């Protein structure tokens, strides 16, 4: 039933096309046709029916072609981010509005089909320009919108006695997701959202999870599990950002561009990415630095109870570890391997790898006294 209705509709469109062609022929006087009487009416109806029947007979091919064109358009639209589609639509509307006003003088000239053709050209040209300008300048438009929003928030904040600051977006890189500690940090509430997970980071995680190398595959799957945990178990806003930066190949470079675009901060534990971001003036939240910062402060002379687990590099040394992984070098502690003993801190050394504590058994210290 629907196919029949569509065929009839196509036939009617064909008849309307015949009407338009006949009107152009009469206006331009390309042919001398009778304008009144039965003969003129028969010619008019004949042209309408001719085009209507032709289009009705060709309707299956037209429908098939329309489906192919529609499928191609859908496939192309699926490749584009929703943000680009919205900007392109806005640019198209603006272009068509401009073309509408410019086409009015052409219609008033009364030059027949030339005005009609000129209007079509104007609509096509300005519609195309509207889409192109809006999509090519999308980064500038985004920055302008963010600047306007920032200025508006600042002005609103000045008018209110109680200020409310919105947290800047935090963009997660692949390494910090695989690391897994970000989920525990978020669960404590020390990091406010929104957390931004770029689509290209998700694609990299999926690529790692599908790797033939067992270690890489496990790391990728762990990263996907951590993301699933953050989304389902932790009360924090998650944004999956669709911007892909097709012109940039490296994932780290894409992260830096996205962070600049969103005026946000990168959360990472990648040393090299941290340094590159600092050079470009991008704020970085490094969870390794956070881990070192929250370790307990230990001062020389303090006493603690530790378990010596193995020998150290130097002769006679023993090694112990705190719960947070901080290494304690116990002087003359090799003979206490496997024992839990009391030690006195002698010095604390802060290195790039973390904090290292030097101590000696309390029993030896007492003897020395």
N, C-alpha and C positions, 0 to 999 in steps of 0.2 A: 504493500500500500504506500509506504513512504517513498519507494523508488518511483512509483507512478506520479506521485505529487511532485517529486523533484524534477522528473521529465517534463511535466506540464509547466512547471515554473521556468525551466530552461527554454521551453518553447515560447513562453510569454516574453522572456528576456530577448529572444531572437526577434520576435515581432516588434518590440520596442526599439531594438537596434535598426530594424528596417525603417521604422518611423523616423529615427534620427537621421539615417542616410538620406531618406527621401526629402526631409526638411532641408538638409545641407544642399542637395541637388537643386531644389526649388529656389533656395536663397541665393546660391551662387550663379543660377541660371546657366548651369552647364548643359542642361537639356531643356527643351521647351515642352512642358507638360500641361495638359488642360487642367485648370484650377477649379472649374465648376462643372456641374452637370453629371450625368450618369457615368460618362466615360472617365472623368477625373476620379469619381468615387471608386469605380471598378479597379482603376490602376492603383489607387492607394491601398485598397483592401488586398489586391493581388500581391503587392510588395510586402505587406504585413504578413500575409499567409505564407508567402514564399520563404521569408526568413524564419518565421515561426516553425514551419514544417521542417526546414533544413536543420534548425537547432534541435528540434524534438528528435529527429532521426539520429543526430550526432550525440544526443544526450548520454548514451552509455560510455562513449569515448571521452566525453567531457567530464563525466563523473569519475571515471578511472584516472584521468589526468589530474583532476582536482585532488583526489586522494593521495596521489604520488607527491604533488606539490605540498599538500598539507603535512605529509609524513616528513618530507625534507625540512620544512620549516620547523616542525616539532623537534627533530633531531638537532638542528642548529641551535634552537632556543635552549635545549637541555644542556648544551655545552657552555652557555653563558650564565654568569652569576645573576641572581635576582636583582642585585643592585644595578648592574649594567642595563638590564631590561627596563627597570623603572626609569633610569635616567634617559634611555633612548626613547621611551614612550613620551616622557615629558618634553624632550627636544622635538619629537615629531609633532606634538600638539602645538607647541610654540611656532614651529615652522609653518604649519598649515594655517594658523591664525594670521601670520604675516602675509602668506600667499593670498588669503581671502581678501584682505584689504587692498593688496596691490592689483588683484584681478578686477576690482570694481571699475577703475578707469578704462580698462580694455573693453568691458561689456558696454560701457556708455558710448564708445566710439561708433557702434553700429556698423562694424565691418564684417558682419556675417561670421562664417566659420573660422576666420582668422582669430577673432577674439576668443572663441571657444578653445581653439588649439593653444593659443597663448596662455589661457588660464590653466589648461592641463599642464603645460610646461612649468608654469610658476609653482603650482601645487607640488609637482614631482621634485623640482629643484629645491625648494625651501623645506619640504619634508625630509629629503635626503640630507641637506645641510644641517637641519635641526638634530637628526639622529647622530650624525658624525661629530658635530661640535660637542654635543652633550657627553658622548661616550669617550671621546679623546681627551676631554678636559675633566674627566671624572675625579682625578686626584685633586685638582684645584677646587672643584666644586665641594668635595668632601672636606677639605681643609677650611674652605670658607664657611661651610655649615657648622663645623666644629668651633671655629672662631666666634661665629655669631652666638652659638649656644653657650660658649664659655663666657663671652661678654655679658650675655643675658643673665647667666647664673651669678656673675660677680655683682651686677647691678641689683639683682634681687637680694643678694646677700647683704649688701650695704643698707637696704631698706629695712631688713629684719633685725630685731634685737638678738634673736637666737639664730646663729648661723648653722647651716648644715652643709657639710662638704661631701661631695660625691667621690667615691674611691675611683682612682684611675684603673683602667683595664690592665690585667696581668696576662701576658702572652706566654704560654708554656712551650718550651722547646722539647725535642724528642728525648734528649738525654735525661731531663728532669722527670719526665713521665715514666721512663723505664726504671729510673732510680727508685721511685716509689715513696720516698719520704714526703713528697708534696701532699699525699693523701692524709698522712698523720698531722702535718702542719696545718692543713685546712680544717681538720676535725677539731683542733684546739681553738680555732677562731682567731688566730693571730694574723691570718691573711684574709682580707675582705675581697669579695668579688667585684666585678665579674672576672672569672677566669676564661680567657680566650684560647680556644684550641683551633688553630688553622687547619683547613682541609688538607693542605699539602703535608702537614705533620702527620695527620691521620693516614694519608697515603703512604708515607715513609714507614710508619709503624706497621701497616698491613704488609708492605713489601718485606720488612724485616721478619715479620711473623710467618711469611710464606717462603722464607729462605731455605735452601737445601742444607745449610750448615745448622747443626743441632743447637749450638750455643746461641747463634743469632736468632733462631726460631723461638727459643725459650725467652729471650730478652724481649722480642716483639710481642709475644703473647702476654708476658708479664705487664708490658706497657698498656696493652688493651684492657687487661683485667683491672689495672689501677684506674684507668679512665672510667670504666664501668662502675667501680666502687665509688669514685668521686661523684658521679652523676646520680647514683641510686641511694647512697648511704649518708652523704655529707650535704648539709644545708648550705650550699653556696651556688651562686648563679653561674651557669656554664653557657658560653656562647661558641657555637661552631661557625667560624668565619669562612666564607666561601671565596674570598679573594685569593687568586692563585699566582699572580705575577708570572704569566707565561713567558715573558721576555727575560726572566731571571732563572738561571739553572740551579744554583746552590741553595739548599734549604736554609742555611744560616743567613744568606743575603736576603732571602724572602722574609725571614723573621724580622730582620732589622728594618726593612722597608715597611712591613705591616705595623711594627711598633711605632715608627715615625708617623705613619698615616693615622693611627688611632691615638697618638699622643699618650702611649701607655708605657709599661715597664716589662722587661723580659725576666722571667724566672728560669734560671738555669743552674747547672753545676759544671758547665763546660768552660774551662779556663780560657781557651782561645776566643770563644764567642764573647766572653766577659770583657776581654781586652779590646776586641774590635768595637764592641758597643760603647765602651768608654771613650774611645778615640772619636766616635761619631756623636758623642754627647747624649747617648741613650742611657736611661737609668736601668740598672740591673739589680735584681735580687738573687744573690748567689746563696743557695742553701748550704753549701760547704762553709761559707763564712758565717752563716747563721748557726750552724752546728758548733763551730769553734767558739762563737760568742757566748753560747748558753752553757758551755761546759763549766763545772764548778771551779771556783777560784781556790787554788791551793797555795799556801804561803810557807816559806821555809820555817822549820821548827814544828809544824803541825804533825800530829800522829794519826796514823790510819792503819787499818787491818787489811792485808792483801794476801792473795794466794800466789805463790811463785810457781809459774807454769813451765818455764824453760830457761836455758842458760842464755846469756847475752853474748855480744860480740867480743868484749874484753874478757880477759881471764878472771874467773871468779864471780862474774856478774850473773845475776838472775833477773828474769823479766816477769812482771805482773801487769795486769790490766784492770782498769776501772770498768764499771758497767757501761760507760759511754764509749769505751774503746781506747781511752787515753793510756799510753804505755808508761809503766813505771820501771825504771832501771834501779835494781836493788844492789847496792855495793856489797860484795862478799855474800851474795844471796844464792850462789849456785848450789851450796850444800843444803839449801832449804827447798829445793824443787819438789813440788807436790805438797808442801806444808803451808798452812795459813799462819802468818806471823804478823806481829806489830812492827811497823817501821816508822822512822822519823824522816820527814822531808828535808833534804839538804839544799836543793835548788830546783828551779823550774825554768825550762827552756822553751820558748815559743818559736816554732819553725813554720815554713810554708806548708808543711804537711800536717801541722797540728801542734798540740802541746805535748811536751815530754817532761816527765817528773823524775828527778833523781832522789833516791832515799837510801837509808842504811838501816839494818835491823836494830830495833830498840835495845836488844840485849847487848849488842856490841857498843852502842852509845853509852849505856849504863856502865859497862866495864871501863870505857875510856875515862868516864868521870871519876 
